[in-house]
Amino acid sequence: MSVSSYGTPRGNELLPLRGSNQPTMGEMFGSRVRDSRSITADQALIHMIKVMMGTGMLSLPLAFKHSGLWLGLILLCCICLICIYCTRQLIFGQHYITFIKREQRMDYANVMRSAVELGPAWIRGHGYLFKQMVNINMFVAQFGFCCVYFVFMADNLKQFFDQTSNIHISQAGWIALLLIPISALCTIRELKALAPLAAIANFVYLIAVVIVLQDLFSDWQPWDQLPAFGSLESLPLFFGTVMFAFEGVAVVLPIENQMNEPIHFITPNGVLNTSCILVLLVYMTVGFFGFLRYGLDIKDTLTLNLPQTPFYQAIKIMFVLCILVSYPLQFYVPMERVEKWIKRKVVETKQEPMIYAIRFGGVVLTCAMAQLVPHLALFISLVGSVAGTSLTLVFPPLIELLCCYSRQELTKWVWIRNIGLMAFAMVGFTTGTYASMVQIVEAFGKSDV
């Protein structure tokens, strides 16, 4: 495919020549130059699974309480498949834009900006605005995830030590103590260096999940005593929790951008589809059988419902250690943006101290925000509805529309598909945010554990 850097009233720096064919998969997903930060497909798969199998998965039984047993199973599958499709839109959009701009890598925000600048005249001048919209949602999502991680770990540590020892520390105290190991982990600045820790955490997490599944299959409540379909008013909370659980979208491009062979990320049996389908199967199992096991007594996170025996109490520590490793993976995304800004704006001699100072400040900020979270499940739903929906279901269809415009391929089916996706996202965004905020206001001041 030929490109031209001509100046026209359209204002694009690089555009496909009119009448040209689309770039092939080989052209868009060619091999990248290897460097010290490059990762293999296996390492990318490990990272993808790790970031998606976090605290949100353990709240899915509560989501099924909001939706009902059978409706939840259907909706969970549908929402996750839609998320996978939108993530693929983002990947294809990124590689189309980097191909015509002769670049190898591009982050989410700049993909959005470049897509807008390839669009029609009325929107082309607003690329920077859309870039910052993505950045704001990215920061909200990732810092929201990190805050929830603090609360999740504190809740489980508090319950563990309250029930197995004479150590009684408040939730706020545990959050403060967690600041020490998390700060240490967040000094690691490269995904490649985190890969061994992520691999160990995945193995431990798998063992813990298998043990939890064994408990879920040990005893079930009568099927006919659990609602098959939830109320319409509670469905937005289900949507927000599921969107939070599918929390890997913000980390997708940072992971994919460091792969040696990006084609292995997007193929039918590649990293993206493989990791997402495996995680979806685990989500469906945990959500369905978790609600079937504990019924209407299900708590904010599944670990708080585990039997009060030393063995199952130890499982909580395993989950805490795994989430501890997930924190720097989620923290990596906003810090990557901050580091790029520092390297552009700050003299070289001051860059390293400032980077580490901001990293520590970011951890302290999420710790302070976690102290204000009164109820874990409701904030999970709120973060998922606000930031998760925008990043996963709103921006990728918009990027595809703009890329199709630049290729002169805006067919009726492209319009219907992407407008439908964005309409679905906006319904979930507005109803999920409203329902979560109402519940938070009602629940504020009540004990969470």
Long-range contacts (C-beta under 8 A, 24 or more apart in sequence): 1-27, 1-99, 3-100, 3-102, 9-121, 10-121, 10-124, 11-117, 11-121, 11-124, 12-117, 12-118, 12-124, 12-406, 13-101, 13-117, 14-100, 14-101, 14-102, 15-100, 15-118, 15-406, 16-100, 16-406, 16-407, 18-408, 22-407, 23-96, 23-99, 23-100, 25-263, 26-263, 27-99, 28-92, 28-95, 28-96, 28-98, 28-99, 29-95, 29-262, 29-263, 29-265, 29-266, 30-262, 30-263, 31-260, 31-261, 31-262, 32-104, 32-105, 32-259, 32-260, 32-261, 32-262, 33-104, 34-260, 36-190, 36-192, 37-190, 37-191, 37-192, 37-258, 38-192, 38-258, 38-259, 38-260, 39-191, 39-192, 39-195, 39-255, 39-258, 39-259, 39-260, 40-259, 40-260, 41-259, 41-261, 41-264, 41-265, 41-270, 41-271, 43-192, 43-195, 44-255, 44-256, 44-258, 44-259, 44-264, 44-265, 44-271, 45-271, 45-274, 45-275, 46-195, 46-198, 46-199, 46-202, 47-191, 47-194, 47-195, 47-198, 47-251, 47-255, 47-329, 48-248, 48-251, 48-252, 48-255, 48-271, 48-272, 48-275, 48-276, 49-202, 49-275, 49-278, 49-279, 50-198, 50-201, 50-202, 50-205, 50-325, 50-326, 50-329, 51-247, 51-248, 51-251, 51-326, 51-329, 51-330, 52-245, 52-246, 52-247, 52-248, 52-275, 52-276, 52-279, 53-202, 53-205, 53-209, 53-279, 53-282, 54-145, 54-149, 54-245, 54-247, 54-323, 54-326, 54-330, 55-148, 55-149, 55-152, 55-301, 55-323, 55-380, 56-241, 56-242, 56-244, 56-245, 56-246, 56-247, 56-380, 56-384, 57-245, 57-279, 57-282, 57-283, 57-286, 58-152, 58-286, 58-301, 58-302, 58-303, 58-319, 59-241, 59-244, 59-245, 59-300, 59-301, 59-302, 59-376, 59-377, 59-380, 60-241, 60-242, 60-245, 60-283, 60-286, 60-287, 60-290, 60-302, 61-286, 61-287, 61-290, 61-291, 61-293, 61-294, 61-298, 61-302, 61-305, 62-241, 62-291, 62-298, 62-299, 62-300, 62-301, 62-377, 63-237, 63-238, 63-241, 63-242, 63-245, 63-287, 64-238, 64-287, 64-288, 64-290, 64-291, 64-298, 65-230, 65-291, 65-296, 65-298, 66-230, 66-234, 66-235, 66-237, 66-238, 66-241, 67-229, 67-230, 67-234, 67-235, 67-238, 68-226, 68-227, 68-228, 68-229, 68-230, 69-223, 69-226, 69-227, 69-228, 69-288, 69-291, 69-292, 70-228, 70-229, 71-228, 71-229, 71-230, 72-230, 72-238, 72-287, 72-288, 72-291, 73-284, 73-287, 73-288, 75-235, 75-238, 75-239, 75-242, 76-242, 76-280, 76-283, 76-284, 76-287, 77-280, 77-284, 79-239, 79-242, 79-243, 79-246, 80-242, 80-246, 80-276, 80-280, 80-283, 81-280, 82-393, 82-421, 82-424, 83-243, 83-246, 83-249, 83-276, 83-392, 83-393, 84-272, 84-273, 84-276, 84-277, 84-280, 86-249, 86-392, 86-393, 86-396, 86-397, 86-421, 87-249, 87-252, 87-272, 87-276, 87-392, 87-396, 88-266, 88-272, 89-396, 89-397, 89-399, 89-400, 90-249, 90-252, 90-253, 90-395, 90-396, 90-399, 91-252, 91-253, 91-256, 91-265, 91-266, 91-272, 92-266, 92-400, 92-403, 93-396, 93-399, 93-400, 93-403, 94-253, 94-256, 95-262, 96-403, 96-407, 97-403, 100-406, 105-257, 106-253, 106-257, 107-253, 107-254, 107-257, 107-336, 107-337, 107-340, 108-134, 108-138, 108-250, 108-253, 108-391, 108-395, 109-134, 109-135, 109-138, 109-337, 111-253, 111-399, 112-395, 112-398, 112-399, 115-398, 115-399, 115-402, 115-403, 116-402, 118-402, 118-403, 118-405, 118-406, 119-402, 119-405, 119-406, 120-405, 123-402, 133-390, 134-391, 134-395, 135-337, 137-386, 137-387, 137-390, 137-391, 137-395, 138-250, 138-333, 138-334, 138-337, 138-387, 138-391, 139-334, 139-337, 140-383, 140-386, 140-387, 141-247, 141-250, 141-383, 141-387, 141-388, 141-391, 142-250, 142-330, 142-331, 142-333, 142-334, 143-334, 143-362, 143-365, 143-366, 143-369, 144-379, 144-382, 144-383, 144-386, 144-387, 145-244, 145-247, 145-330, 145-383, 146-327, 146-330, 146-331, 146-363, 146-366, 147-366, 147-369, 147-370, 147-373, 147-379, 148-244, 148-370, 148-373, 148-376, 148-379, 148-380, 148-383, 149-323, 149-326, 149-327, 149-330, 150-175, 150-178, 150-182, 150-366, 150-367, 150-370, 151-175, 151-370, 151-373, 151-376, 151-379, 151-448, 152-301, 152-320, 152-323, 152-376, 153-178, 153-320, 153-323, 153-324, 154-178, 154-370, 155-300, 155-301, 155-304, 155-376, 155-448, 155-449, 156-301, 156-303, 156-304, 156-316, 156-317, 156-319, 156-320, 157-316, 157-317, 157-320, 158-449, 159-304, 159-313, 159-316, 159-449, 160-313, 160-316, 160-317, 163-308, 163-313, 164-310, 164-313, 171-448, 171-449, 172-371, 175-367, 175-370, 175-371, 176-367, 178-324, 178-367, 179-363, 179-364, 179-367, 181-324, 182-324, 182-327, 182-328, 182-363, 182-367, 183-360, 183-363, 185-324, 185-325, 185-327, 185-328, 186-327, 186-328, 186-331, 186-335, 186-359, 186-360, 186-362, 186-363, 187-356, 187-359, 188-328, 189-332, 189-335, 189-339, 189-355, 189-359, 191-254, 191-255, 191-258, 191-329, 191-332, 192-258, 194-325, 194-328, 194-329, 194-332, 197-325, 198-325, 198-329, 200-325, 201-321, 201-322, 201-325, 201-326, 202-322, 204-318, 204-321, 204-322, 205-318, 205-319, 205-322, 207-318, 208-315, 208-318, 208-319, 208-322, 209-282, 209-286, 211-312, 211-315, 212-286, 212-302, 212-303, 212-306, 212-315, 213-285, 213-286, 213-289, 215-293, 215-306, 215-307, 215-312, 216-285, 216-286, 216-289, 216-290, 216-292, 216-293, 217-289, 217-293, 218-293, 219-293, 220-289, 220-292, 220-293, 221-292, 221-293, 221-294, 221-295, 223-292, 225-295, 226-291, 226-292, 226-295, 226-296, 233-435, 234-435, 235-431, 236-381, 236-385, 236-428, 236-431, 236-432, 236-434, 236-435, 236-436, 237-378, 237-381, 237-432, 237-435, 237-436, 237-439, 239-384, 239-385, 239-428, 239-431, 239-432, 240-380, 240-381, 240-382, 240-383, 240-384, 240-385, 240-388, 240-428, 240-432, 240-433, 240-435, 240-436, 241-377, 241-380, 241-381, 241-384, 242-384, 243-384, 243-385, 243-388, 243-389, 243-392, 243-393, 243-428, 243-432, 244-380, 244-381, 244-383, 244-384, 244-388, 245-283, 245-384, 246-388, 246-392, 247-330, 247-384, 247-388, 248-275, 249-388, 249-391, 249-392, 250-330, 250-333, 250-391, 251-329, 251-330, 251-332, 251-333, 254-332, 254-333, 254-336, 300-375, 300-376, 300-377, 300-380, 300-448, 301-376, 301-377, 304-449, 331-359, 331-362, 331-363, 334-362, 335-359, 335-362, 338-362, 373-448, 374-440, 374-443, 374-444, 374-445, 374-446, 374-448, 375-439, 375-440, 375-443, 375-446, 375-448, 376-448, 378-436, 378-439, 378-440, 378-443, 379-436, 379-440, 381-432, 381-435, 381-436, 381-439, 382-432, 382-433, 382-436, 382-437, 382-440, 384-432, 385-428, 385-429, 385-431, 385-432, 385-433, 385-435, 385-436, 386-429, 386-432, 386-433, 389-425, 389-428, 389-429, 389-432, 390-425, 390-429, 392-425, 393-421, 393-422, 393-424, 393-425, 393-428, 394-422, 394-425, 394-426, 394-429, 397-421, 397-422, 397-425, 398-422
